[in-house]
Amino acid sequence: MLAPGGELDTASPLATAAMESLREYPEFVRELEEEAGESIDFRRAGAVEVAFSDAENDALERKSLRQAELGIHSESCLHAGFPARLYPDDAVVDPRDVTRALLTACRRRGVVIREHEQVLEISRDGRSVRTIKGDHGSEGVLIAAGAWSSALLPGLPRTIPVRGHLISWVMTPWLLGPILRHGHTYVLQRRSGILVAGASTERVGFDRTLDESAIDDIQSRAIWLLPELGLQPPSERWNGFRPDIEAECPAVGKVPGTSVWTAFGHYRNGILLAPETARRIAKMLT
Ligand SMILES: Cc1cc2nc3c(=O)[nH]c(=O)nc-3n(C[C@H](O)[C@H](O)[C@H](O)COP(=O)(O)OP(=O)(O)OC[C@H]3O[C@@H](n4cnc5c(N)ncnc54)[C@H](O)[C@@H]3O)c2cc1C
């Protein structure tokens, strides 16, 4: 989801960057598709947040007033007879498409990508890197290792992995228009018809085990929102680590006095924040 509407309601550097990034997304996707020659599933689908009680509706209305100050537009609407808010500017993008297209575009520009070569150590000045395959001299290092980032160099703001599960179903395309959400539950549909539901929020360290109870919980919350999902079992279940950070906003910048740059700590919004983070880092590097 590229969803400031569902995710943000207080002024912060992160909220500013998120709004900027959402504005940049259409052009980012267009450029990337052109350079990679690959299609990216990106759609300004909007999002509908449903209220199932008067108290929830009041809370949604209060939130929308705070959001209006951040430039997040929303309107009252109805969903299945319940009051709801429509966020017309929220969007969906398939992060697997984006990552694949970035790999192709980078390779076409001559970037050498060494996959499965874990970095073990970075020198304090950023002039050398040790990986599982050996030592490399470098002109500089950009640390963008998500929840693993702070372990790579002493003194960085601490990153904390926050595990989240997702599940998906193969459904008829266009079953769902906008993202549908209620509290911590959301469902969205890809162009292919794949319908994704999330999510859980678990502080369990770097444990990648699938938690059946978390998955069952998401499944029943998703079926409550979209009863059609109860007609067949999910086709995929997976989890990942959101990179939370002990700081007010993601660490995007230069470590003073070194040739080390950082771009990590994007927590729940790293896909949304990708274009703006890239723009800021590129500006600093060039
Ligand atoms: C369930 C769930 C739902 C989410 N939903 C959304 C959403 O709707 N919208 C949104 O914007 N964001 C969402 N996020 C958050 C988003 O996925 C993250 O913010 C984003 O992936 C962070 O990107 P990153 O590149 O910083 O880190 P990552 O995506 O974690 O990538 C870090 C990479 O660094 C590699 N790495 C780590 N250590 C080393 C090392 N020592 N050497 C070499 N490589 C290393 C890792 O293997 C990994 O490939 C969600 C996350 C989860 C878990």
The ligand as a Tripos MOL2 file, in Angstrom:
@<TRIPOS>MOLECULE
LIG
   53    58     1     0     0
SMALL
NO_CHARGES

@<TRIPOS>ATOM
      1 C1          3.8110   -7.4350    6.6580 C.3       1 LIG1
      2 C2          4.4120   -6.1650    6.1220 C.ar      1 LIG1
      3 C3          3.6100   -5.2790    5.4220 C.ar      1 LIG1
      4 C4          4.1460   -4.0840    4.9330 C.ar      1 LIG1
      5 N1          3.3450   -3.2470    4.2280 N.ar      1 LIG1
      6 C5          3.8540   -2.1180    3.7000 C.ar      1 LIG1
      7 C6          3.0470   -1.2600    2.9140 C.ar      1 LIG1
      8 O1          1.8720   -1.5330    2.6800 O.2       1 LIG1
      9 N2          3.5980   -0.1300    2.4120 N.ar      1 LIG1
     10 C7          4.9010    0.2090    2.6420 C.ar      1 LIG1
     11 O2          5.3360    1.2540    2.1690 O.2       1 LIG1
     12 N3          5.7000   -0.5910    3.4070 N.ar      1 LIG1
     13 C8          5.2060   -1.7370    3.9330 C.ar      1 LIG1
     14 N4          5.9990   -2.5460    4.7070 N.ar      1 LIG1
     15 C9          7.3170   -2.0770    5.1140 C.3       1 LIG1
     16 C10         8.3620   -2.2610    4.0300 C.3       1 LIG1
     17 O3          8.3510   -3.5980    3.5740 O.3       1 LIG1
     18 C11         9.7280   -1.8950    4.6080 C.3       1 LIG1
     19 O4          9.6960   -0.6040    5.1520 O.3       1 LIG1
     20 C12        10.7710   -1.9490    3.4970 C.3       1 LIG1
     21 O5         10.8700   -3.2430    2.9550 O.3       1 LIG1
     22 C13        12.1330   -1.5310    4.0130 C.3       1 LIG1
     23 O6         13.0020   -1.5720    2.9140 O.3       1 LIG1
     24 P1         14.5620   -1.7100    3.1320 P.3       1 LIG1
     25 O7         15.1490   -1.8600    1.7640 O.co2     1 LIG1
     26 O8         15.0480   -0.6450    4.0350 O.co2     1 LIG1
     27 O9         14.7300   -3.0850    3.9640 O.3       1 LIG1
     28 P2         14.4480   -4.5680    3.4950 P.3       1 LIG1
     29 O10        13.3280   -4.6240    2.5270 O.co2     1 LIG1
     30 O11        14.3500   -5.3750    4.7470 O.co2     1 LIG1
     31 O12        15.7530   -4.9570    2.7080 O.3       1 LIG1
     32 C14        17.0100   -5.0490    3.3820 C.3       1 LIG1
     33 C15        17.8800   -5.9600    2.5600 C.3       1 LIG1
     34 O13        19.2050   -5.9490    3.1120 O.3       1 LIG1
     35 C16        19.6940   -7.2800    3.0730 C.3       1 LIG1
     36 N5         20.7460   -7.4230    4.1000 N.ar      1 LIG1
     37 C17        20.6020   -7.4350    5.4550 C.ar      1 LIG1
     38 N6         21.7930   -7.5820    6.0670 N.ar      1 LIG1
     39 C18        22.7160   -7.6550    5.0680 C.ar      1 LIG1
     40 C19        24.1430   -7.8260    5.0570 C.ar      1 LIG1
     41 N7         24.8360   -7.9290    6.1940 N.pl3     1 LIG1
     42 N8         24.7670   -7.8840    3.8580 N.ar      1 LIG1
     43 C20        24.0600   -7.7820    2.6920 C.ar      1 LIG1
     44 N9         22.7140   -7.6080    2.6360 N.ar      1 LIG1
     45 C21        22.0620   -7.5530    3.8180 C.ar      1 LIG1
     46 C22        18.4770   -8.1410    3.3740 C.3       1 LIG1
     47 O14        18.7060   -9.4560    2.9370 O.3       1 LIG1
     48 C23        17.4090   -7.4150    2.5660 C.3       1 LIG1
     49 O15        17.3850   -7.8990    1.2450 O.3       1 LIG1
     50 C24         5.5000   -3.7700    5.1780 C.ar      1 LIG1
     51 C25         6.3170   -4.6760    5.8540 C.ar      1 LIG1
     52 C26         5.7910   -5.8640    6.3180 C.ar      1 LIG1
     53 C27         6.6810   -6.8380    7.0350 C.3       1 LIG1
@<TRIPOS>BOND
     1     1     2 1
     2     2     3 ar
     3     2    52 ar
     4     3     4 ar
     5     4     5 ar
     6     4    50 ar
     7     5     6 ar
     8     6     7 ar
     9     6    13 1
    10     7     8 2
    11     7     9 ar
    12     9    10 ar
    13    10    11 2
    14    10    12 ar
    15    12    13 ar
    16    13    14 ar
    17    14    15 1
    18    14    50 ar
    19    15    16 1
    20    16    17 1
    21    16    18 1
    22    18    19 1
    23    18    20 1
    24    20    21 1
    25    20    22 1
    26    22    23 1
    27    23    24 1
    28    24    25 2
    29    24    26 1
    30    24    27 1
    31    27    28 1
    32    28    29 2
    33    28    30 1
    34    28    31 1
    35    31    32 1
    36    32    33 1
    37    33    34 1
    38    33    48 1
    39    34    35 1
    40    35    36 1
    41    35    46 1
    42    36    37 ar
    43    36    45 ar
    44    37    38 ar
    45    38    39 ar
    46    39    40 ar
    47    39    45 ar
    48    40    41 1
    49    40    42 ar
    50    42    43 ar
    51    43    44 ar
    52    44    45 ar
    53    46    47 1
    54    46    48 1
    55    48    49 1
    56    50    51 ar
    57    51    52 ar
    58    52    53 1
@<TRIPOS>SUBSTRUCTURE
     1 LIG1         1 GROUP 0 **** ****
